[in-house]
Amino acid sequence: MAGEARDSGLTFFLDRGLGSVIVPTALREAGWIVETMDERYGKDRSQHIPDQQWIEEATIRGDVLLCKDIEIASNPLEAQALYVSGARAFALANAALPGQEMFRRFLLHEASIVNHAKRITVPFIFAVHEDRLRRKSIRYPLKR
C-alpha cells in the first residue's frame, strides 16, 4: 500500500549517489519527505563532505538514510559512522542502476522500509533488492 512514508513522520536523507533530481523528485511525488546532499550542504560543498560527516549529521537529526551502494556498510570509515551514530539505513544492492530503477525499488519496498525504520532501534542497514530487503552486517567494530 502506498502512502506509508507520507504518513510516517520520517525524513529520508539521500546520499550524493542518488542524485538531486530523478530519485528525490519521484520519492517526493509519492509523498516521501526527502532531503538531498545538495539541498543540505549546497551544490558545490556537498561534493566535498566526507561520508562519515553526513552520516553522523543526518543520523543526529533523526533522518533515515537512503544510499546508492550497500558497500557503505563495509567501508571502514563509513561503517564506523553508521554503527557509532546509530544510523537507520537502506542501500541499493546494485549501485549500477539507472535513476528510474533506483526510485522504483525504494517505492516497491516503501511499507517495509517505513516499518523497519520505525521499529528497529539499533544501528542497521538493509540492502534493497528488486524482490526483497535483506539486512546486512555493519562491519564495525572490526574483529581481530
Backbone torsions as a table, in degrees:
resi	resn	phi	psi	omega
1	MET	NA	133.7	-179.8
2	ALA	-83.3	158.1	176.4
3	GLY	104.3	-6.8	-179.5
4	GLU	-60.1	-44.0	-179.0
5	ALA	-64.6	-41.9	-179.2
6	ARG	-60.4	-40.5	-175.4
7	ASP	-91.0	-0.4	-172.2
8	SER	-83.1	-23.4	-173.2
9	GLY	79.4	5.8	-179.6
10	LEU	-86.9	146.5	171.2
11	THR	-112.1	133.8	-178.0
12	PHE	-109.2	129.1	178.7
13	PHE	-105.4	124.5	-176.4
14	LEU	-97.4	129.5	176.9
15	ASP	-70.3	168.7	-174.4
16	ARG	-62.5	-28.0	-179.4
17	GLY	-65.4	-23.1	178.8
18	LEU	-85.6	-3.9	173.8
19	GLY	78.6	-173.3	-175.8
20	SER	-122.1	0.8	-175.2
21	VAL	-126.6	-71.8	-169.4
22	ILE	-60.4	-57.2	-175.5
23	VAL	-67.0	-51.7	-179.0
24	PRO	-63.5	-35.8	179.2
25	THR	-63.3	-46.3	-179.2
26	ALA	-64.8	-41.3	178.8
27	LEU	-65.1	-41.3	178.0
28	ARG	-62.6	-41.1	179.1
29	GLU	-62.2	-26.5	177.2
30	ALA	-88.1	1.6	175.6
31	GLY	97.9	2.9	179.2
32	TRP	-75.0	143.5	171.9
33	ILE	-92.7	113.7	-176.0
34	VAL	-129.8	154.9	172.5
35	GLU	-138.0	138.4	-179.1
36	THR	-100.8	166.2	175.4
37	MET	-57.3	-45.4	-178.5
38	ASP	-61.8	-39.4	180.0
39	GLU	-67.7	-40.7	-176.8
40	ARG	-76.2	-41.4	-171.6
41	TYR	-110.3	-8.5	-174.1
42	GLY	92.0	146.2	-173.1
43	LYS	-58.2	-44.5	-178.5
44	ASP	-74.0	-46.1	-175.8
45	ARG	-68.2	-32.3	-175.4
46	SER	-60.3	-28.6	-179.1
47	GLN	-71.7	-13.3	-175.3
48	HIS	-115.1	2.6	179.0
49	ILE	-76.6	124.0	177.4
50	PRO	-63.1	145.3	-178.4
51	ASP	-55.6	-42.8	-177.9
52	GLN	-63.0	-29.9	179.2
53	GLN	-69.0	-51.6	-177.6
54	TRP	-68.2	-32.2	177.2
55	ILE	-61.4	-49.9	-179.5
56	GLU	-63.5	-46.3	-177.2
57	GLU	-65.5	-42.8	179.8
58	ALA	-66.2	-39.9	-179.8
59	THR	-66.4	-42.5	177.2
60	ILE	-57.7	-36.8	179.4
61	ARG	-74.1	-10.4	-179.7
62	GLY	92.2	9.1	-178.6
63	ASP	-72.7	150.5	169.1
64	VAL	-92.6	131.3	-175.8
65	LEU	-89.9	133.2	171.0
66	LEU	-115.1	125.4	-173.5
67	CYS	-126.9	152.5	-179.4
68	LYS	-76.3	-30.9	-168.0
69	ASP	-133.8	123.1	-179.6
70	ILE	-63.7	-16.2	179.0
71	GLU	-61.1	-15.0	177.2
72	ILE	-58.2	-26.0	179.3
73	ALA	-79.4	-11.8	-178.0
74	SER	-108.1	-26.4	179.6
75	ASN	-69.0	128.0	-169.9
76	PRO	-52.9	-49.5	-176.5
77	LEU	-69.3	-41.4	179.7
78	GLU	-68.8	-41.0	178.7
79	ALA	-62.2	-41.2	177.8
80	GLN	-61.7	-45.1	-179.9
81	ALA	-62.8	-42.3	177.7
82	LEU	-59.6	-47.3	-175.6
83	TYR	-69.1	-51.7	-174.3
84	VAL	-67.0	-36.9	-178.0
85	SER	-80.6	-13.2	-178.8
86	GLY	77.8	35.5	-174.2
87	ALA	-65.1	148.5	169.1
88	ARG	-111.5	113.5	-171.1
89	ALA	-136.0	148.5	175.6
90	PHE	-132.8	127.0	-176.5
91	ALA	-131.9	142.9	179.6
92	LEU	-64.4	135.5	179.0
93	ALA	-71.2	-23.7	179.3
94	ASN	-123.9	110.4	-177.1
95	ALA	-79.9	-4.5	-175.6
96	ALA	-99.1	23.8	-178.4
97	LEU	-85.1	149.6	171.5
98	PRO	-71.2	159.6	-176.2
99	GLY	-53.0	-42.0	-178.8
100	GLN	-62.5	-36.8	179.2
101	GLU	-75.6	-31.8	177.3
102	MET	-59.6	-54.6	-177.3
103	PHE	-68.8	-31.5	178.6
104	ARG	-61.0	-40.4	-179.5
105	ARG	-68.0	-40.1	176.7
106	PHE	-63.7	-44.1	-179.9
107	LEU	-65.4	-38.2	179.5
108	LEU	-58.7	-34.6	-176.7
109	HIS	-106.9	20.3	-175.8
110	GLU	-51.4	-49.9	-176.9
111	ALA	-61.3	-43.8	179.5
112	SER	-68.2	-39.9	178.5
113	ILE	-60.0	-49.6	180.0
114	VAL	-62.5	-44.9	-179.7
115	ASN	-58.9	-49.5	179.9
116	HIS	-64.1	-42.5	-178.0
117	ALA	-63.6	-33.1	-178.9
118	LYS	-86.3	-27.8	-171.2
119	ARG	-95.2	-39.4	-173.6
120	ILE	-89.5	128.8	-174.8
121	THR	-104.1	-16.9	179.4
122	VAL	-83.9	161.0	176.7
123	PRO	-57.3	138.0	178.4
124	PHE	-152.3	161.6	169.7
125	ILE	-143.8	135.1	176.0
126	PHE	-114.4	136.9	171.1
127	ALA	-82.4	130.7	-179.7
128	VAL	-97.2	105.4	176.9
129	HIS	-96.6	172.1	177.9
130	GLU	-62.8	-41.5	-172.5
131	ASP	-104.1	-3.6	-176.7
132	ARG	-168.8	166.9	166.6
133	LEU	-102.4	141.6	178.9
134	ARG	-133.8	120.6	-179.9
135	ARG	-67.4	133.6	179.9
136	LYS	-114.7	155.8	175.2
137	SER	-78.7	140.7	170.9
138	ILE	-89.8	121.5	-174.5
139	ARG	-78.5	63.8	175.6
140	TYR	-159.9	140.4	-3.0
141	PRO	-70.5	155.0	-179.4
142	LEU	-68.7	135.7	178.0
143	LYS	-83.1	140.7	178.4
144	ARG	-107.0	NA	NA
